[in-house]
Amino acid sequence: MESAFDRNNGVIQSLLDTDYYTFTMMQAVLHQHPNVDVEYQFIVRSRESLVHLIPEIRQELEKLAGLQMREGEQRFLFNKRFREYLTPDFEQFLGLFRFNLRYIHVAAVDGQLSIRVRGPMLHCIMFEQPVLAMVSELRNRDKYPEVELEDVTRRLYQKFEWLEKNASRDELAEFRVSDFSTRRRLSFKAQREVVKIMRSDFPGVFVGTSNAHLAYEFDLPLIGTMAHQWLMVHQQLGRLRESQNAALENWVHEYRGRLGIALTDCISTDFFLKDFDLYFAKLYDGLRQDSGDPILWADKVLARYRELGIDPRTKDLMFSDGLNFEKCLPILRHVRGQARFGFGMGTSLACDVEGVEPLSIVMKLVRVHGEPVVKFSDDPIKNVCEDPSFLRYAAQVFNVDLAHSPLEA
């Protein structure tokens, strides 16, 4: 039997072992905001104590600081497919990039693991995914040391059987799934095995992965555009009310129509759709849902496209909020025929093992130039803001009801 954990090497063994949107946002930061100082906060939503992992986390960070882009990895990331929008100066920058540990601070605060990343966004943006994957694997290795790789694959094939029994052949032909499991995976070995099996045996359509290393290893399409931090950073770079417009505009300026999937729930989908006028609706290929009710979200988005005179069947809807096959099937049945669509799956792919409770962790941007920023999710439990005064001010600006927000409790 083979363990699901590799105890002989660093948890993160490649600069490519991260989500692709880290690189796309990093290039935009290099060109547009190279001197912006930011702060990120690691958040354990489940409140599980992880302070006993601090010595191991520090050891793994030392290994992380020794990584650099390898020649073959760099050739992959800047090959003909991506060179249409990833630029030579960014390629040169990545070739020189190293993790600088003076920007990351790990400590125990009030009995909880505290990780803060402070410094230039250009140098700090790369910490998010490796830190999340690192903490997740160290915790899982410590808490579930007996888990074997076969436990991961057996569960995956069980889900394939369920899907084949419950979805028609026509539905399976439209069941497009991407791997989004880097940040909360059981382990790198588990994610690698899942991607390998999805590539060969998934009964639907396996589109690709957000993990650049696995895309490189298995020659898969890379999936990803932007994350919440791209929209959030603009909140302190201009007028708050115009921050979303500025973020969307700057993304188009950087990529000239490529990487055209916009994230809707940084300041609530309702407010996003107010800004999402005919100009943006024509410029962007589609939208991504990451919180709230996916059916309700789809109906709002489809209605907005139709209101603007755009046939939603020409647009892409990406769903990525805590999905599994059971949750995807009703979404597919609701949306099919109305728009193009796909599903980004994370925890349910690479951390779904009987007896294992996955960690609920995120790392979010919380300050820009020392000033607070906010995320108003479609699910209030996912709201992020460190400053109560700014939270209330932003809620007024964006017309967000804080009655059910845990930050206001």
FENLINHU-V340701 format. One record per helix or strand of 3 or more residues. SS is the DSSP state (H for helix, E for strand). FROM is the first residue (numbers start at 1). TO is the last residue. If there is no record, write none. Layout:
BEGIN
ss: <SS & SS>
from: <FROM & FROM>
to: <TO & TO>
END
This chain:
BEGIN
ss: <H & E & H & H & H & H & E & E & H & H & H & H & E & H & E & H & H & H & E & H & H & E & H & H & E & H & E & H & E & H & H>
from: <20 & 37 & 51 & 71 & 88 & 101 & 104 & 112 & 121 & 127 & 149 & 169 & 176 & 188 & 205 & 212 & 228 & 240 & 261 & 269 & 278 & 286 & 294 & 312 & 316 & 325 & 340 & 347 & 361 & 380 & 388>
to: <32 & 44 & 65 & 77 & 96 & 103 & 109 & 120 & 124 & 143 & 166 & 173 & 179 & 201 & 209 & 218 & 236 & 255 & 263 & 275 & 283 & 289 & 307 & 314 & 319 & 335 & 345 & 350 & 368 & 382 & 397>
END
